[in-house]
Amino acid sequence: MNNPIAFIPKSLFAFLLILTCYSSSLFAQEKNGPSSDKKSPQRFFSKPDLMQIGVYYYPEQWPKEQWERDLNNIKKLGFEFTHFAEFAWSFMEPEEGKYDFKWLDESLALAEKAGLKVILCTPTPTPPAWMGEKYPEIYLVDATGRRREHGNRANQSVSNEKYREFVAKIVTELGKRYGKNKNVIGWQVDNEPGAPEDFSPSAQKAFRNWLKTKYGTIEKLNTEWVTSFWSIRYNNFEQIAIPNAEIYNEDKLSPHAVLDFKRFTADSQAEYLNVQAEILRKYIDPKQWITTNYTNVVYGADPRRTDKMDFATYTMYPVSGQNPLGGNSFRMGSPTKISEANDYYRSINGVTGVMEMQPGQVNWASINPQLLPGTVHMWLSQAFGGGCSFACTYRYRHPLGSSEMYHDGIVGTDGVTLSTGGKEFVQSIADMKLLRKEYNPKAIIPKEIALRKTAFLWSHENLWDLENQKQTEFWNTWKHRNTYTTAIKSTGAPMDFVTEEDDFLAYPFMVAPAYQLIDQKLVDKWTKYVENGGNLILTCRTGQKDKNGHFFEANWNAPIVPLIGADVEFFDMLAANVNGTIKAGDNIYEWNTWADVLKPKPGTEVLATYSDQFYKDKAAAVTRKLGKGTITYIGVESKDGKLERQIVRSVYERAKISIEDLPKGVFIEWRDGFFVGVNYTNDPINLPIPQGSKILVGENPLQPAQAIIWK
């Protein structure tokens, strides 16, 4: 059967796609009518508002007599909300147990007078000096045994009980005081939680308790950690120390212990945030939402573990001194960051926003260049296209001193003159006013786009395990992920990041990159997905281990062999100055990092073969039909991602689905009846805009660092 979705009645399939892709459109803010699901975070945002735009302001950092001027100017520029208090603990509690909110009361009153809504923050990443002086155990300890001290942010041990006491008290005070403030629209808990590894006594105690809860008995832990190796066996949980690579020179630590420590660290971070959210929930108005802002590349923390928030948001600084596409791309930033962040964070609970959008030049990257004119506006347009309900920027005023004094703001060092990025924020504010007039609440995703909808299966536990046992210094899990997201986006497909618990059958296509940790339940779910018409793409390293990081007592990748229709004979990686080659069709591609050497079974088609090394002519990528769908296994990582792009695109084409052919760095998104295109390349791009379309923002051909929006 050529059509992979023909087995589903057309009316039912259309309904499922619409419901899955844009279920948020079923829910409106109270002023637009009653919500059909009070648990949906879309209830906090009016759909016709599309994307609200705001800016951080730090009243505690500026003279009091300038507060009113600044807040009035923020409103005059068109910003709809501001953001207070994320780092202000020493101002809220200047001495232990003595609280001072007068300055914040006044700031909130001035914001309301100016017509600005407010996002309030808990100040928990910045413990005051008095706290560390009296209770030094609150600080995090790094792997070398050095305790952090006062003088920076994010220096706390989230496992420390005394610190948790102070956190509970300050969050309670804030919730009681501002939870019913009609001008406060929401709360940001903490700031950029990254879950740094903590080797403090507090973390050591908490880790042992976590292990006791997980394993129950020391005998079970010994089995799962394979402590028979090197006689590491433990007699009781109190003997277990946090695995610390800094104190070992000869050999690596147990990968099972390391994986559990990663899990514990992420769980501790999530619990710390969840507790704050649960405290706030006791006091705040149900119309106020709660979130936290993760970085776009979040490694130690796992945002899906933070399940007491209404939704997750992200911080976004695309320019970091790199030049991913050559030419002027160092002035536009990584083309994958905003795209992946939108799709990842929106997928967690159906709603997301960008809490910090880079406003211009920054201070912390290896190189901090000026941005190409138009870049900030392009980023904001891409955030809108990816489904953000709001976009906020750090910060309104350019600092005059301290560690971020080279960080741009919306206005410059005089406090009133718009920066280049500030002008582009104002441009995006004008865009939103225009788009709100053009908004059609009855807009439905076009059929050709809905048929491309793709699930991207992702697990932070796979990330941790892969990075712990790379086997080659050139393996980079995030780079591998980027290769496949860009290949998917080249087709113009909408994409959601999903978990193993999600409904695979809601997506015609699914990609699971380097999905190393599996169990039979997942393999069965993949198999059912394909048999029922799904098109599944797996990549190298998938299925090597069980969920605790053990190999199977069987041949390589044994659980997925019946699914992919090929044996994995062995895998290889090459030295730094050696490149292998792969042939696919008439094209030759180079590889260096990882190669699964495949032996296809009857009925399995070979898509690519190795064209050198001692396994020349062996299969590198295969595909086959299974039931009503297809399964494709790409066993090699090419150097430039072009092989993966070719094969991924072929999966859509074989399924008879129409796709776009967008260059790397060019994205098109559909959202609420609008198409949004952005261009990170160095050349003008003529986008496939149908005749009769109404261009609302920008021009076609689309110039570098520019955005275009059309209906």
N, C-alpha and C positions, 0 to 999 in steps of 0.2 A: 504493500500500500504506500503510494508516494506521499500522500497527505498525512502528516503525523498526528493531526488532530481530528481526522475525519470520523473517528469513532465517537466523538462527542457531538450531540445534537447542536446545530449552530446557535440556536437561541440560548441554550444552556451555557455554551462556551462563551458567548458574548457577555452573558450576565456574570459569569464567574470572573472574566477578565476585568470587567468594569468594577465589580465589587472588590476584587483583590487590588487592582492598581490604584483605585481612587475611592476607596471606601470612605475616606475623610470627607468627600463631597456630600455624604449623606448627613453629616453633622454640622450644624450651624450654631453660632453663638446665640445665647438666649434672646438677644434683641432681634434676631432674624427668625425666631420660631423655636419651638421646643426641640431638644435633642432627642434622638431615638436611642441613644446609648450614653448614659451619663459618665461612663468610664472612658470614653474616647477623649484624648487630649485636644482634639480639634475643637471641642466646646469652648476652649479658652480664646480662640481666634476667629474673627469674622472672615469667612471666605472672601467676601467682596473686597476686603482690605488687602488681599493678596500677600504682600510682604511689608510689614512695618519696619521703619528704620530708626535706630537710636544711637546714642553715643555715651561713653563713659565720662563721668565727671567726678573729681575728687575734691570736695569742698575742704577737707582737712589739709590739703596741700596748697591752698591758695588763700590770700588775705580775705577775711570775711566781707570786707566792703566791696569785693569784686564778684561775690557769689551771684547777686541778683542780675548784674550786668551780663555775666556769662550765661546764666540759665535763660535769660530773655533772648540773648543772641542765638542760643541753640534752637530755641523755638522759632525765631525769625528765619533761620536757615531751612526750616521745614522738618526738623527732627521731631519724632512723635513721643519719644521716651528717653530717659537717661538712666544711669546705672550708678548706684552708690555703695560704698562701705565695705568692699571685699577685703581690704587690707587694713582696716581701721581699728583693730582690737585695742591697741594702746590708748586710743581716743575714747572708746566705749567703756573700757575698764582700766583707768589709769593706775589704780591700785587694786589689790585683791579684794573682791567683794564690793568695791565702790564703783558704781556705774554713773556714766555721764552721757546722756543722750540729747542734751540741750542743743548741741551743734547740729545733730542729725535731724532733730525736730524742726529746726529753723531751715535747714536745707530742703527738707521735704515740703515745708510750707511754701518756700520760694519756687520750687519746681511746680507745685500745684498752681500757684499764682500765675506762673508763666504759661501754664497749659500743657505741662509735660507729665506724662505718666512715669513711674519709677520702678525699676527692678532693684530690689534690695538683696544684699549678699551677707552670708555669714562670714566672719573675718578669720576663720579657723586656720588658714595657712600661715598666719603671722602671730604667733604667741608673743605677748609683751615681755619686755626685759625682766620685769619683776618675777614673772613666772619661772623663767629659766634660772634666775639667780637663787630663788628659794627652793625650786624643785628641779634640779638639773637632770633628773631621770626622765623628764618629758622629751628629751632630745633623741633624735634618731642616731644610730651608730652605724658607720659604714663598714665595709668588709675588712678594712685594715685595722678596725678597732677604734678609729677616731670618732669621737662624739661631736656632733654639730653643735654650734653655739649660736648665741644671738647675733644678729647683724645681717640676716638675709631672710628669705621666705622659705616655706615648705621644709622647715628644719625639724618638724615634730615627729615623734613616734606615734603612729595612729593606734598602736597596741597598748600604749601606756595608760594604766587605769586612772592615774591622777590627771593626765591630760584630758582624758575622756570626761572626767568630772567637770573640768573647767569648760569644755566644749558644750556639755549639756546645759550648764548654767547660762552661758552667754546666748546660746540659741534660744533657750526658754525666755530670757529677758526680751530678746528681739521679737519673738513670736507674740508674746503677751502685749508688747507695746505697739507693734505695727501690723499685727495680723488682721485687724479690722479696718485698717486705713484704706479708704476707697481709692486712693490715688496710687497705691502699690499694686501692680499687676502681677508680680511674680517674684520668686526667690531663686537666687543662684547659691547653691550650697558649695562652700569651699571654692577652690580655683584650680583649674587644670590638674586634676588628680592623676598622678602618673604612677602611683604605687611603687616608689623606690624601695629597693631591698633594705631591710632593717635587721641589724645584727645585735640590737640592744638586748639587755636582760628581759625587758618587757616582751619583745618579740620572741625571744627564745622560749619563754614560759607559754606564750600564746600558741606558738607553733606546736609544742608538745601536746597541748590541750586539743588542738585541731587534729593532730594525728590520732589521739585517743578516740576522738569522736568518729573519725573516718574508719579506723581499723578495728577498734574495740579491744583487740588483744595484740600483744607484742609478737606473738607467733605469726599472726596474719601479716603484720607489717614486714617481718623478716622474710616471709614468702614473697610478698609483692616487691620488696626492694632487692630481692636476690642477695641477701646479706651472707649467704654461704660463700660468696665470692670474696676472696682475700680475708676471710674470717671476720667480716665486719659485724657479724651477728650481735644483736642487742639482747640483754636480759630484761630490761624494762624501759619505759618511755623516757625516764629521767636521764638515761645515758645518751640520748640523741641530741646532737648539736646541729644547729642550722648548717647545711652544706655550704662551705666557704672555699671557693677556688683560690683565694688569695693566700691561704696557708699551706697549699700543696703545690709542689713543683714537679714532681715526678710523673704523676698520673692524674687522670681526670676523675671527678667525683661520680658516684652512682647517678646515672641519668634519671632513675626512678625517684631518688631523693630530691634531685634538683627540680624535677617536674612537680613534685608535691609542694616544694617550697614556693614555686611560682604560683601554684594554685592557692596556697595559703596567703601569699602576699596580696593577690588580687581579691581574695575573699575578705581579708582584713580591711583593705581600702574600701570595698563595697559596703561592708558593714558599718564602717565609720561614717560614710555618707548616708546610708540608709537610716541610721539612728538619728542623724540631724533632720532628715526629712520627716521621720515619724514624730519627732518633737514638735516641729513646726506645724504639722498637720493637726495637732491638738488645739492650736490657737488661731490658725489663720482662716480667713473667709474661704469657702469652697471655690470662689471665683479666682483666687490667687493660685498660680501654678508653682511647681517646684521642679528645678532642674539642676544640673551641674554641667560645666563646660570642659569637655575632654579635648586634648590636642588631636589633630587629624591623624597623625601617626602615633597611636597609643600602643605601647608595648607591654609594660608591667601591669597596668590596669586593664580590666575587661569590662567595658561599658554595660554589657548585658547582665552582669552580676549585680549592678546597681538598680534593683528592681522596685524601689520605693519612690522613684521619681515619676513625675507625670510624663516626661519625655527627656531625651538627651540632646544636648547641644554641643557645638564644637568651636574650637579656636582655630583661626586660619591665618597663617603667614606664608604665602606661597613662595616668596623670594628668599632664598637662603644661601646665596653666593654660588649656586650651581648654574650650569648652562646646558640643560637637558637636550635641547634641540639645536644647539649651536646658534651662531649669529647673535641676535638680540634677545634670545630667550632668557638670558640671565637677568634681563630687565622685566620679564613677564612672569617668571617663576615656573614651578613644576606644573605641567599640564594635567597631571593625574590627581593632585591634592583635593581641589574643590569637588571635582566629579566624584571621587571615591567617598569623600566625607559626606556629601549630600546623600548618596545612595546607602551608605552604611548607617548613618545616624537616623535618617528618616525611616529606615526599615525596622528600627528597634521597637518603636511604638506608634508609627504612623505620622509623627510630627517631629520636626526639628527646626533649629534656627542656628545661625552663626553668631555666637556671642562676642567674639573678637574678630574683626576683619582688619587685616593690615591696612593702615591708612596712607602708607607711603614708605619712605625710607625708614629702616629700622637700625638698631644698634648692636644686635647680638650675633649676627651671622658671620661666617668667615670672611665674606665680602658684602658690603652694604651699599649697593648702587642705587642711583636714582631709577625710578620706574619709567618705562616707556609711556608717554602720554596716552591715556585711555585705559590703562591697565586696571586701575581700581574700579572704574566703571564696568569693565569687562567682568571682573571677579564678582561684583555685586549682581550683575545680570545673570551670571552662571549660578549663583546661589539662589536667585529667584527661580530660574528654570529648573533647578534640582529640587524644588519644593519647600524651600525655607519659608517659615511663617514670619520670621523677623530676621533682620541683620543689624548688628550693633558693632561699633568700632571702638577700639582702645587707641586713642583717647581723644578728648576734645582739645585740651591745651598741650602744646609742646612743653615738656619739662624744661626748667631752667637749671636744674642741677640733679645730682645723684646718678645712679647707675644706668638710667635710661634717658639721659639728657640728649642723646642723639636720635631718639625715637620720635618720628613725626607725629603730629596730631592733626585735627581738623583745622585748627588755627595755629599760626606760628608763634615764635617766642614773644611777640608783642601782645599776645592774648586776644587779638581781634582779626588779624588778616588771614584770609583763607589760604591754606596750603594747596598745592596741586591736587593732592588726594582729597582735600576738603571740597574743592570745586567739583570733583567727580562724584563725591557723595551727594552733593546738592543736585547734580545732574540725575543721579539715580532716584532721588526723592521726587524730582519732576517726572521721571519715567513712571513711577508708581501712581502718581496722580492721573496721568494719561491712561495707564492701563486699567485703573479702577473704573474709568468711564467706559472702557471697551469690554469690561468683564461680562461674560455670559454664563450665568449659573447653570445653564442647561448643556454646556459644552461637554462632549463625550470624546474620549480618546479615539482617534482615527483607527479603523480596523487594521490597516497595514502596520501600524505601530504596535497595537495590542498583540498582534500575532508574533512579534519579535520578543515579547517580554521574557526576560532572562533572570534566573535565580543564580546567585553567586554564593556557594556554600562556604562558610568561613567559621573557624574556631580558633580562639586564641591559644587553646591548649596545643593544637597543631603547630602554631607559630613558635611557642616556647620549646617544644620538643625538637623541631627542625633546627632552630637556632642553637640549641645546646649540643646537637650532634650533626654538625654541618657536613663532615667528611671531606670537605674542600673549603679552603678559605674564601673561595669565590661565590659560595652559595649565599644568597640573600633572599629570604622568604618574601620580604616586602617588594623587592624588584620582580620576583616571580609573579606575585599578585598583580603588580602594575602591568606586566606584559599582557595578562589575560583581560583585565578590565579595559585596557585600551583597545584590544582586539574586538571585544564585545561592543564598545562604544563606536567603533568604526562603522558598524552596521546601522547605527541610529536606533539601537534597541534600548528600551527602558530597562533598568536593572535594579534589583533588590538584593541586598545581602540577607541570607537566610541561615537558619540553624537547622540541626537535625530534627528538631521538633516541629518545624513548619510544614505546611502542606506543599509538597513538591508538585503535586498534580495541578496546582494553580498556574504553573509556568510551562510553556512549550519547550523552553530550553533551560539547561542548568550546567554550570561549570563548577567543578570542585578541584581547585589547584593544590597539588602536593598534599593531598589529604591523607596524611601518614597514619594517624591513629583511628582505627576503625573497629567495629564489632560486627557480628553477623546480623544484628538488627538493622544496622545501616546498610549493609550489602543487600539485604532482603528488600529494604525500602527503595534503594536505587533500582534494583531489578524490577520491582513492581512499577516504578515510575516509567522505566523504559518500555516495559511490556504494554503499558497502557497508552503509549504514544509519545512519551517524553524523549527529548534528544539530550543525552548526557555526555559531557566531556570531562574526562579525568586526565590528570597530568602526572608526570614523573614523580616517583616516591610515594604515590598513593597506595595505601593498603599494606605497607610494610610491617606495621606494628599493631598490637592491640591497644586498648584505651590506657593502659598503664605503661606503655612504652616497651613491651616485650615483643620479640620476634615470635612468630607462630612456629610451632613444631611441625613444619611442613616446608615445601619449597617456597621460594620467594613470592611474596604477594599472593599466597595461595587463596585466601578468601575471595579475591576479585577475579581470579582466573576464569571461572565459569561465566562471569559477567562480560569481561572484555574480550573473551574468545582468543586469548593468547597467553602463553607462559612467559614469565620474566626470567630469562636464563641467568642473567647477572646484570650488574650496573657498573658504570665506569665514570671516571673523571680524569681530566688531563692536567698536565703541568702548566705553569704560568705562560710559558712561551710556545705552547703547542695548541693548535686548533684542529679539531676534526671536522669532517664535512658530512653533510646529509643531502641526499637527492630526493626531491619531491616534484614529480612532473618533470618539467624541463629546467627547473631551478635548482641551484646548489646553495646551501646555507652552511654557515660555520657554527660550531659549538665548542664549548670548553668545560662547562661546569658540571653537567650531569647527563648521563645517558643510560636509560633502561634498554637493554638489548632484548628484543621480543621474538618469540617463536609463535607465529599465528597458527591457530587451529583451522580445520576445514570450514569454509564459509566466512572466514574473516578476511577482509580486504586490507592490503598494505597501502598506506598513504605516503610513507617516506621510508627510505632505507639509508643505512650508513654507507658511505662511499669510500671510506678508507679504514685504517686500523685493522687489526687482525680479525675483526668481525664484519668486514666489508660485505655488503649485500644483505645483512641481517636487518630485520624490520626495526624502525624507530617510532613509527606511529601507525595505528591500525584503526579500522572501524568495522562495524557489522550491524545488521538489522537484528532486532530481538523483539518478537511480538509486533506491536504497532509502532515502535520507536527505534532509535538508534543509539549505540554506545560507541564513543570514540576515545581512544587512549593515545595521548601524545607523550611519549616516553623520554623525550629529549628537550633540553632547554637550549635554544639557539642563542647566539651572542646578541643579536639585534631584535629578536622578537618577530621577525618577518615570517618565519616558518609558522609560528603559532597563529599569527594573524591570518595567513593563508588557509590554514586548516580550520580554524574557528569559523571563518566566513563561509567555508565550503559546507559546514554542517547546516547553516541556515539555507544555503542555496540548494542543497540536496533535498531539503524539506519543502522546497518550492515556495519559500517565503521571500518576498521582495525586501531588499536591504539597500542601505546607502553605501557609498564608498568614500568615507570621510578620511582625510589624511590624519596622521598622528598629530595630536595637538588641536584638532578641530572637533567641536562637540555641538550636537543639536539635541535639545530636550523639548518635550511637550509638557505643558503644565496649564491646567485650567483654561484650555482653549487657545493658548499662546505657544508659538514656537520660539525658542531662544537659541541663537547660534553664537559661538565665541571662537576666536582664532588666536592660538598661542604660537603659530608658525611665523616664519619670517617673510611670508609671501601673501599677496592678496589671494583669497579663495572665493570662487564663485559657487555659492551654496545652491542646492537644488530646491529653490523656492518656486512653487507652482505659479503659473500665470493666473492673474486675478487675485493673488494674495494681497493683503493690505499690510505694508511695512509701516510699523508704528515707531520703531527706534532703529537708527543706523541705516546703513546702505549696503547693497550687494553689487559688485563683489565686496567681500568683507576684508578689510585691511587688518594687518597685524595689531594685536592688543585692542581689538574693537569687538563690540557686540552688536547683534541685530535681533530685533523682536518683530514677529509678524503674526497675522491671523490668516 
